[in-house]
Amino acid sequence: MIPQPTAQQALPDETFTLQSDATIGVPDSSAHIADRFAAQLRRSTGFALPIQEGTGTITLSTSGAESLGAEGYELRADASRVTVIAATAEGLFRGVTTLRQLLPAKADADSEQEGPWEIAGTTISDSPRYGYRGVMLDVSRHFFTVDQVKHFIDLVSLYKINRLHLHLSDDQGWRIQVDSWPRLTEYGGSQQVGGGAGGYYTKAEYADLVQYAAEHYITVVPEIDTPGHTNAALASYPELNKGDQAPELYTETEVGFSSFAIDKDVTYEFLDDVFREVAEQTPGDLLHLGGDEAHSTPHSEYLDFVPKAAELVVKHGKRVMGWHEIADGSLPAGTVVQYWGTEDPKAQVLALKAVEQGATLVLSPANRAYLDMKYHEETPLGLAWAGLVSVEQSYSWNPATLVPNVPASAIDGVEAPLWTETLDDLDKVEFMTFPRLPGIAELGWSPESALDWTTYRERLAEQGPRWEVLGVNFYRAPEIDWR
């Protein structure tokens, strides 16, 4: 299984076999989780699997395991039945995710398969190491449709990811509707890297994505990158530029050349409107304001900009999240700083400066967690500016010790960003995401004592048949003995 559970014990000589007369029991308010689980098993097994009140052959309950927290659960499979118990629906969903991995890979098929449908006897008590376990999808460099993002959610939720960071604006495209500034999408969202047609999410489409993520117990974290990475906005509205001259739309991949006019009132009027409308559409408590690679913004202006932009995020009821560069400025209470550095001392200094201001960290080291880095020199996709990131390299690090002198209490968790300069379709996204994302997910969920490359690579190999059943275009990394 991935992530490795906190505690698991085998039940010798006990094997559960799902039979055609099996039922799914729901003694409390978790029917929606049972419905989704049963629908999948009906497709693959052909069994009726009726859902009934009370106990069943498989029982899913939110009446217990309170000590394991909101995402924790207990699971037991013996010869006669399977029981998953949690204190919340979210915890139950995590437990059902584990149950899916205990079943044969073909249980995830979309068409009827032959059994047997066996689970080795086991007991599991499980809860996460960190509360933030994220993945970022850049929909700005290349746009991905609602259905494509939903498919991505389906896959990442298998590994107990609970945050989807959507990079919604950049130099190459603006991807979320803002009624008060309509040219952001009408013009700024019209292209993408390479010059192809872009796209954007209407408010209804974004709401659909947010709801679909919530059904998988994933919270969407929207990012509006500022004050750099802003060419799409600058091209849409000349007044946001110094000199009121709009640049052309941009479809290349270089960074660091764009900047809002920091000293103009209209910049903050613009951000006030944008943050308000994005916040109104986003139930989660975080709004990411970017802040990275603002090379064209004079540093003194950048230091003036960060607290003003952060104040606007807070004004609209959200906590600030931003890349680690924002720690050079003054941060409001509750800020989450996303560390994307490698072993760069300057980045580590900024991480410490963030913590000294009371901020917490989400760790996304580019040479470990960036899913768009090439696996090796011959990888046909991705970039290599942070190095080559093998599956082992992406797994073999410890969030607790990545940045020296950061206390454990200051680490919220981990996130695996996927930038899409070279990724223009879902097959390419899958190729760069799998098999590295499950390792980042395990670093965020499993206890430190469970993290071991030798045993992990064996468990990762077992995911291959499941990805084949799901049609995932995964990279068959040579360091894994794929089944």
C-alpha positions in Angstrom: 0.0 0.0 0.0 1.0 3.6 -0.6 1.1 5.6 1.7 2.2 3.0 4.2 -0.3 3.0 7.1 0.7 4.2 10.6 0.2 0.7 12.1 -0.7 -2.6 10.4 -0.9 -6.1 11.6 -1.6 -9.3 9.6 -4.2 -11.7 10.7 -2.7 -15.1 9.9 -4.9 -17.7 8.2 -7.6 -15.1 7.6 -8.6 -14.2 4.1 -11.7 -12.2 3.1 -13.4 -13.1 -0.2 -16.0 -10.8 -1.7 -18.9 -13.0 -2.9 -21.8 -12.2 -5.2 -24.2 -12.0 -2.3 -22.2 -9.4 -0.4 -23.8 -6.2 1.0 -22.4 -2.9 2.0 -23.6 -1.7 5.4 -23.9 2.0 6.3 -25.0 2.5 9.9 -24.7 6.3 9.8 -24.4 9.3 7.5 -21.7 8.0 5.1 -23.9 6.8 2.2 -22.3 9.0 -0.4 -18.9 7.4 0.2 -20.5 3.9 0.1 -22.4 4.8 -3.2 -19.1 5.8 -5.0 -17.3 2.7 -3.7 -20.1 0.3 -4.5 -20.5 1.8 -8.0 -16.9 1.0 -8.8 -17.0 -2.5 -7.5 -20.3 -3.2 -9.4 -18.5 -2.3 -12.6 -15.5 -4.6 -12.0 -17.1 -7.5 -10.2 -20.6 -7.6 -11.7 -22.0 -8.1 -8.2 -25.2 -6.3 -7.1 -23.6 -5.1 -3.8 -26.8 -3.5 -2.3 -26.3 -0.8 0.3 -28.2 -1.3 3.5 -28.6 0.5 6.8 -26.6 -1.1 9.6 -23.9 -3.6 9.2 -23.1 -5.6 6.0 -20.4 -7.8 4.5 -18.4 -4.6 4.2 -19.4 -2.0 6.8 -18.5 1.7 6.5 -19.1 3.8 9.6 -18.3 7.2 11.0 -18.9 6.1 14.6 -15.5 5.6 16.1 -11.7 6.1 15.9 -12.1 9.6 17.3 -8.5 9.5 18.7 -7.1 9.3 15.1 -8.4 12.7 14.2 -10.4 14.0 11.2 -8.5 12.0 8.6 -7.7 8.9 10.6 -9.5 5.5 10.4 -9.4 1.9 11.5 -9.8 -1.0 9.1 -10.2 -4.7 9.8 -10.5 -7.5 7.2 -11.0 -11.1 8.4 -12.5 -14.2 6.9 -16.1 -13.1 7.4 -16.2 -9.3 6.8 -14.5 -6.0 6.3 -15.1 -3.0 8.6 -13.8 0.6 8.1 -14.5 3.0 11.0 -13.6 6.7 11.2 -14.7 9.7 13.2 -15.6 11.8 10.1 -16.6 11.2 6.5 -13.2 12.5 5.4 -11.5 9.8 7.6 -13.8 7.2 6.2 -12.9 8.2 2.6 -9.2 7.8 3.4 -10.0 4.3 4.8 -12.0 3.3 1.7 -9.0 4.5 -0.3 -6.9 2.0 1.6 -9.5 -0.7 1.1 -9.4 -0.2 -2.7 -5.6 -0.8 -2.6 -6.2 -4.0 -0.6 -8.4 -5.4 -3.3 -6.9 -6.8 -6.5 -5.9 -4.2 -9.0 -8.7 -5.3 -11.4 -11.2 -4.1 -8.9 -10.6 -0.7 -10.4 -11.5 -1.8 -13.9 -14.4 -0.2 -15.8 -15.7 -3.5 -17.1 -16.6 -6.8 -15.5 -13.6 -9.0 -14.5 -13.1 -12.5 -13.2 -12.4 -13.0 -9.5 -11.5 -14.1 -6.9 -11.8 -10.9 -5.0 -9.6 -11.5 -2.0 -8.1 -9.4 0.8 -5.5 -10.8 3.1 -6.6 -10.6 6.8 -5.3 -7.4 8.4 -6.0 -4.7 10.9 -4.9 -1.1 10.3 -4.9 2.0 12.4 -3.9 5.0 10.4 -3.7 8.8 10.5 -1.5 11.3 8.6 1.8 12.7 9.6 1.0 16.1 8.1 -2.2 17.9 7.5 -1.2 19.4 4.1 -0.5 16.9 1.3 -0.8 18.6 -2.0 -0.2 18.5 -5.7 -0.1 21.6 -7.9 -1.3 21.6 -11.5 -0.2 24.5 -13.7 -3.1 25.2 -16.0 -1.6 28.5 -17.2 1.3 27.5 -19.4 -1.0 24.8 -21.0 -4.7 24.8 -20.3 -6.5 21.7 -19.1 -10.2 21.3 -19.3 -12.6 20.6 -16.4 -12.9 16.9 -17.4 -9.1 16.6 -17.6 -8.6 18.1 -14.1 -11.3 15.8 -12.8 -9.4 12.8 -14.1 -6.3 14.2 -12.4 -8.3 14.4 -9.2 -9.4 10.8 -9.5 -5.8 9.6 -9.8 -4.2 11.8 -7.1 -6.9 11.1 -4.5 -5.9 7.4 -4.6 -2.8 8.4 -2.6 -4.6 10.5 0.1 -3.7 13.9 -1.4 -5.9 16.5 0.2 -4.9 19.8 -1.5 -5.1 20.7 -5.2 -3.1 23.9 -5.9 -4.3 25.3 -9.2 -1.8 27.7 -10.8 -4.5 29.9 -12.5 -2.5 32.9 -13.9 0.9 33.4 -15.4 2.6 35.1 -18.3 1.1 32.7 -20.8 -2.5 32.7 -19.8 -5.2 33.8 -17.3 -7.6 30.9 -16.6 -10.3 32.0 -14.1 -13.3 34.2 -14.9 -13.3 37.6 -13.1 -16.5 39.5 -13.9 -15.1 42.9 -13.0 -12.1 42.5 -15.3 -13.5 40.5 -18.2 -10.6 40.9 -20.7 -8.4 38.7 -18.3 -10.0 35.7 -19.8 -11.4 37.0 -23.1 -8.0 38.1 -24.2 -5.5 37.1 -21.6 -6.8 33.5 -21.6 -6.9 33.1 -25.4 -3.4 31.5 -25.9 -0.9 29.2 -24.2 2.7 28.0 -24.6 3.4 27.4 -28.3 0.7 29.8 -29.4 -2.2 27.3 -29.4 -5.7 28.1 -28.2 -5.8 28.6 -24.5 -9.0 28.5 -22.4 -10.3 29.4 -19.0 -12.8 28.2 -16.4 -16.1 30.1 -16.2 -17.4 30.6 -12.7 -19.8 27.6 -13.1 -16.9 25.4 -14.3 -14.6 26.4 -11.5 -17.5 25.7 -9.0 -17.8 22.3 -10.6 -14.1 21.6 -10.1 -14.2 22.8 -6.5 -17.2 20.6 -5.8 -15.7 17.5 -7.5 -12.5 18.0 -5.5 -14.5 18.3 -2.3 -16.2 15.0 -3.1 -12.7 13.5 -3.0 -11.9 15.4 0.2 -9.5 17.6 -1.6 -9.4 21.3 -1.0 -8.6 23.6 -4.0 -6.0 26.3 -3.4 -6.2 28.9 -6.1 -3.1 30.8 -7.1 -3.1 34.3 -8.7 0.6 34.9 -9.3 1.9 38.4 -8.4 3.7 40.8 -9.0 5.6 38.9 -11.6 4.4 36.1 -13.9 1.7 38.6 -14.9 2.1 39.2 -18.7 -1.4 37.8 -19.5 -3.0 40.4 -17.1 -0.7 43.2 -18.3 -1.6 42.5 -21.9 -5.2 42.6 -21.1 -5.2 45.9 -19.2 -2.7 48.6 -20.2 -3.3 50.6 -17.0 -1.6 47.8 -14.9 1.7 48.6 -16.7 4.1 51.4 -16.0 3.5 53.8 -18.8 0.1 52.4 -19.6 1.5 50.4 -22.6 0.3 46.8 -22.8 2.7 44.1 -24.0 1.8 41.5 -26.5 0.5 38.1 -25.4 3.3 35.8 -24.5 3.6 32.1 -25.6 7.3 31.3 -24.7 8.6 29.9 -21.5 11.2 32.3 -20.1 10.4 33.8 -16.8 11.1 36.9 -14.7 10.4 39.7 -17.2 6.9 40.9 -16.2 5.7 43.0 -13.3 2.7 45.0 -12.2 3.2 48.7 -11.7 3.7 48.6 -7.9 3.2 52.3 -7.3 -0.2 52.7 -9.0 -3.5 52.6 -7.1 -5.1 50.7 -10.0 -2.9 47.7 -9.3 -4.4 47.3 -5.8 -7.9 48.0 -7.0 -7.4 45.2 -9.6 -6.1 42.8 -7.0 -8.8 43.7 -4.6 -11.4 42.7 -7.2 -9.6 39.6 -8.3 -9.0 38.3 -4.8 -12.6 39.1 -3.8 -14.1 37.1 -6.8 -11.7 34.2 -6.4 -12.2 34.1 -2.7 -16.0 34.1 -3.1 -15.7 31.0 -5.3 -13.3 29.1 -3.1 -14.4 27.4 0.2 -10.9 26.6 1.3 -9.1 29.0 3.7 -6.0 29.6 1.5 -5.4 31.9 -1.4 -2.0 31.8 -3.0 -0.6 35.1 -4.2 2.5 33.7 -5.9 5.4 36.1 -5.3 8.1 34.0 -7.0 10.7 35.1 -9.6 9.7 38.8 -9.6 13.0 39.7 -11.2 11.6 42.8 -13.0 10.2 44.3 -9.8 12.7 46.4 -7.9 13.3 44.8 -4.6 12.3 47.9 -2.6 9.0 47.9 -4.5 8.6 44.2 -4.0 8.9 44.6 -0.2 6.3 47.3 -0.4 4.0 45.2 -2.5 3.9 41.9 -0.5 2.2 43.3 2.6 -0.3 45.3 0.5 -1.3 42.3 -1.5 -1.4 40.1 1.5 -3.7 42.5 3.3 -6.1 42.2 0.4 -6.2 38.4 0.7 -6.9 38.7 4.4 -9.6 41.3 3.7 -11.5 38.7 1.8 -11.4 36.1 4.5 -8.5 33.9 3.3 -5.1 33.1 4.7 -2.2 34.1 2.6 -0.1 31.4 0.8 2.9 32.3 -1.3 6.2 31.1 -2.6 9.1 31.5 -0.2 10.3 34.8 -1.7 7.4 36.6 0.1 9.1 35.9 3.4 11.4 38.8 2.7 8.4 41.1 3.3 6.1 41.5 6.2 3.6 38.6 6.5 0.2 38.5 8.3 -0.7 36.0 10.9 -1.6 32.6 9.5 0.6 32.8 6.4 1.7 29.6 4.7 5.0 29.9 2.8 5.8 27.4 0.1 9.4 26.5 0.0 10.6 25.5 -3.5 14.3 25.9 -2.9 16.9 23.1 -3.2 20.0 23.5 -1.0 20.2 27.2 -1.8 21.3 29.0 1.4 19.3 32.2 0.4 16.1 30.2 0.1 16.8 28.5 3.4 17.3 31.9 5.0 13.9 33.0 3.7 12.3 29.9 5.1 13.7 30.6 8.5 12.6 34.3 8.2 9.1 33.1 7.4 9.0 30.9 10.5 10.4 33.7 12.7 7.4 35.8 11.5 5.0 33.0 12.7 4.4 31.5 9.3 4.3 27.8 8.6 5.9 26.0 5.7 4.7 23.7 2.9 7.8 21.9 1.4 8.2 21.6 -2.3 12.0 21.3 -2.9 12.4 21.6 -6.7 15.1 19.0 -6.9 12.9 16.5 -5.1 9.2 17.3 -5.4 8.9 19.1 -8.8 7.1 16.6 -11.0 8.1 18.5 -14.2 11.8 17.8 -13.7 13.2 15.1 -16.1 13.7 11.6 -14.7 17.0 11.3 -16.6 18.8 13.1 -19.5 16.9 11.3 -22.2 13.4 12.0 -20.7 11.5 13.5 -23.7 9.4 15.8 -21.5 10.1 18.2 -18.7 13.0 20.5 -17.7 16.3 20.0 -15.8 17.1 23.4 -14.2 16.8 21.9 -10.7 18.6 18.7 -11.8 17.4 15.2 -12.9 14.9 13.8 -10.4 14.7 10.0 -10.4 12.0 8.2 -8.5 14.4 7.4 -5.7 15.6 11.1 -5.5 12.0 12.3 -5.3 11.3 9.9 -2.4 14.5 9.9 -0.4 14.2 13.1 1.7 12.8 13.9 5.1 10.5 16.9 5.4 11.5 17.3 9.1 15.1 17.9 8.3 15.0 19.5 4.8 15.5 23.1 6.1 18.0 23.2 9.0 16.8 24.8 12.2 13.1 24.7 11.3 11.0 23.3 14.2 8.7 20.4 13.4 5.7 22.5 14.5 6.3 24.9 11.6 5.9 22.3 8.9 2.4 22.0 7.5 3.3 19.3 5.0 4.4 18.7 1.4 3.4 19.5 -2.1 4.4 18.2 -5.5 4.2 21.0 -8.1 3.7 20.1 -11.8 4.6 22.9 -14.2 3.4 22.4 -17.7 5.7 24.2 -20.1 6.4 20.9 -21.9 3.1 19.2 -21.1 0.2 19.9 -23.4 -2.0 16.8 -22.9 -3.1 14.5 -20.1 -0.9 11.5 -21.1 2.2 13.7 -20.6 0.9 14.9 -17.2 0.4 11.3 -16.2 3.9 10.4 -17.4 5.5 13.0 -15.2 3.3 12.5 -12.2 3.5 8.7 -11.9 5.3 7.1 -10.4 6.8 10.1 -8.4 3.6 11.6 -6.8 2.9 8.5 -4.6 6.3 8.9 -3.0 5.6 12.6 -2.1 2.2 11.5 -0.8 3.8 8.9 1.4 6.3 11.5 2.8 3.2 13.6 3.8 1.2 10.8 5.3 3.3 8.0 6.7 5.3 8.2 9.9 9.0 8.9 9.6 9.9 5.4 10.8 8.0 3.9 7.9 10.0 5.7 5.2 12.5 3.3 3.5 13.4 3.3 -0.1 14.0 -0.5 -0.3 10.6 -1.5 0.9 8.9 1.5 -0.8 10.2 0.5 -4.3 8.7 -3.0 -3.7 5.3 -1.5 -2.8 5.5 0.9 -5.7 6.1 -2.0 -8.1 2.7 -3.3 -7.0 1.0 -0.1 -8.2 1.9 -0.9 -11.8 -0.9 -3.3 -12.5 -3.4 -0.9 -10.9 -2.2 1.9 -13.2 -2.5 -0.4 -16.2 -6.1 -1.2 -15.3 -6.8 2.6 -14.9 -5.1 3.4 -18.2 -2.5 5.6 -16.6 0.4 6.5 -18.9 3.1 6.0 -16.2 6.8 6.0 -16.6 8.3 2.5 -16.1 11.3 3.8 -14.1 14.2 1.3 -14.4 15.0 1.3 -10.7 11.6 -0.3 -10.0 11.0 -4.1 -10.7 7.5 -3.5 -12.2 5.1 -6.4 -11.8 
